[in-house]
């Protein structure tokens, strides 16, 4: 059930923010890749772990995940969001993963006020914490004690809408909220080649490198990547690309954004694993292997839903 914001919820915001620090929280976009990263140790998951250890403890984590892609703009507003295993065909150990972080229902109103007049509904029982979120957070914040709220991706809106909405979220960083986005700038499941576990096709590299240049130098132009010659191959569906627009929007809202690459690389030819941070020096991470090897029985392309 998705409900609109209420005056009662707005009143709760004052209590929620009265004790927060003036510290500006960092922000991040993570290329989450194969769901098996949740139970693997590699250079990507090591970077996520190092990120979590370097971030000041936030009041809550707001995540824009590629896997909550619906025809509305909403935030989770339940006190105990469930762990969603939104895939099939993977080993049982992945389905055993639980991420029992609390929610923060009053944050729904705080977010609504920050982005007004953009309408955002409060999801009381439909969603939870999907694998685009928990596959990263199990490494970054393994104790699962920090409240987690998800913001849906509205599939009916153009790319510029998401860039602008990301910019509107910027004030939350001043209130102790860590804003994270999770997807993959290049994400073509039908193009995957399991023998290219840590490599990318030429078109994937071209698109990702151009995207990186825009993110690091002119994030306001990130949405214009839809005119890139490799866009249709790199982004056959927009769900995994759009989360990066939220980080670009946050960067665009800052007068002097300090944007850096947390970790970089490719997976199975047609995925980019690039992750970015804003206002956080990227920590050094161990030189480990890359993406997980395929399971003995390969799941179908559509299994990572």
ChimeraX attribute file (.defattr): number of C-alpha atoms within 10 A of each C-alpha:
attribute: neighborCount
match mode: 1-to-1
recipient: residues
	/A:1	9
	/A:2	18
	/A:3	13
	/A:4	13
	/A:5	19
	/A:6	12
	/A:7	8
	/A:8	10
	/A:9	16
	/A:10	18
	/A:11	13
	/A:12	15
	/A:13	17
	/A:14	12
	/A:15	11
	/A:16	15
	/A:17	16
	/A:18	9
	/A:19	11
	/A:20	14
	/A:21	13
	/A:22	10
	/A:23	12
	/A:24	18
	/A:25	23
	/A:26	23
	/A:27	25
	/A:28	26
	/A:29	28
	/A:30	30
	/A:31	29
	/A:32	30
	/A:33	28
	/A:34	19
	/A:35	20
	/A:36	20
	/A:37	20
	/A:38	23
	/A:39	15
	/A:40	16
	/A:41	18
	/A:42	18
	/A:43	19
	/A:44	31
	/A:45	26
	/A:46	20
	/A:47	24
	/A:48	25
	/A:49	21
	/A:50	20
	/A:51	22
	/A:52	18
	/A:53	14
	/A:54	15
	/A:55	16
	/A:56	14
	/A:57	15
	/A:58	20
	/A:59	20
	/A:60	20
	/A:61	21
	/A:62	25
	/A:63	24
	/A:64	28
	/A:65	29
	/A:66	26
	/A:67	21
	/A:68	25
	/A:69	19
	/A:70	13
	/A:71	12
	/A:72	16
	/A:73	21
	/A:74	25
	/A:75	29
	/A:76	28
	/A:77	27
	/A:78	21
	/A:79	17
	/A:80	19
	/A:81	25
	/A:82	19
	/A:83	19
	/A:84	18
	/A:85	19
	/A:86	16
	/A:87	16
	/A:88	15
	/A:89	14
	/A:90	19
	/A:91	13
	/A:92	9
	/A:93	10
	/A:94	18
	/A:95	14
	/A:96	9
	/A:97	17
	/A:98	16
	/A:99	24
	/A:100	18
	/A:101	23
	/A:102	18
	/A:103	24
	/A:104	22
	/A:105	22
	/A:106	22
	/A:107	27
	/A:108	28
	/A:109	24
	/A:110	21
	/A:111	23
	/A:112	23
	/A:113	18
	/A:114	16
	/A:115	18
	/A:116	11
	/A:117	8
	/A:118	12
	/A:119	13
	/A:120	23
	/A:121	21
	/A:122	26
	/A:123	23
	/A:124	19
	/A:125	15
	/A:126	13
	/A:127	20
	/A:128	23
	/A:129	28
	/A:130	21
	/A:131	29
	/A:132	30
	/A:133	30
	/A:134	29
	/A:135	26
	/A:136	24
	/A:137	22
	/A:138	21
	/A:139	25
	/A:140	21
	/A:141	21
	/A:142	15
	/A:143	12
	/A:144	17
	/A:145	13
	/A:146	18
	/A:147	21
	/A:148	31
	/A:149	28
	/A:150	27
	/A:151	23
	/A:152	25
	/A:153	25
	/A:154	18
	/A:155	16
	/A:156	12
	/A:157	12
	/A:158	12
	/A:159	19
	/A:160	17
	/A:161	17
	/A:162	22
	/A:163	26
	/A:164	19
	/A:165	18
	/A:166	25
	/A:167	22
	/A:168	20
	/A:169	22
	/A:170	25
	/A:171	16
	/A:172	19
	/A:173	18
	/A:174	16
	/A:175	22
	/A:176	23
	/A:177	25
	/A:178	23
	/A:179	26
	/A:180	23
	/A:181	30
	/A:182	30
	/A:183	28
	/A:184	28
	/A:185	29
	/A:186	32
	/A:187	27
	/A:188	22
	/A:189	20
	/A:190	12
	/A:191	15
	/A:192	18
	/A:193	16
	/A:194	17
	/A:195	12
	/A:196	16
	/A:197	20
	/A:198	19
	/A:199	21
	/A:200	22
	/A:201	17
	/A:202	12
	/A:203	17
	/A:204	24
	/A:205	21
	/A:206	16
	/A:207	21
	/A:208	26
	/A:209	14
	/A:210	13
	/A:211	22
	/A:212	21
	/A:213	12
	/A:214	18
	/A:215	24
	/A:216	18
	/A:217	11
	/A:218	14
	/A:219	25
	/A:220	20
	/A:221	17
	/A:222	25
	/A:223	22
	/A:224	13
	/A:225	16
	/A:226	14
	/A:227	9
	/A:228	13
	/A:229	12
	/A:230	18
	/A:231	18
	/A:232	13
	/A:233	17
	/A:234	28
	/A:235	24
	/A:236	15
	/A:237	14
	/A:238	23
	/A:239	21
	/A:240	26
	/A:241	22
	/A:242	31
	/A:243	29
	/A:244	33
	/A:245	28
	/A:246	31
	/A:247	33
	/A:248	31
	/A:249	27
	/A:250	27
	/A:251	27
	/A:252	21
	/A:253	19
	/A:254	12
	/A:255	7
	/A:256	9
	/A:257	17
	/A:258	14
	/A:259	23
	/A:260	18
	/A:261	18
	/A:262	24
	/A:263	22
	/A:264	17
	/A:265	19
	/A:266	24
	/A:267	26
	/A:268	25
	/A:269	25
	/A:270	27
	/A:271	32
	/A:272	29
	/A:273	24
	/A:274	24
	/A:275	26
	/A:276	25
	/A:277	23
	/A:278	23
	/A:279	16
	/A:280	19
	/A:281	16
	/A:282	18
	/A:283	14
	/A:284	12
	/A:285	18
	/A:286	11
	/A:287	10
	/A:288	12
	/A:289	12
	/A:290	20
	/A:291	25
	/A:292	21
	/A:293	15
	/A:294	15
	/A:295	12
	/A:296	8
	/A:297	9
	/A:298	11
	/A:299	15
	/A:300	12
	/A:301	13
	/A:302	11
	/A:303	13
	/A:304	19
	/A:305	13
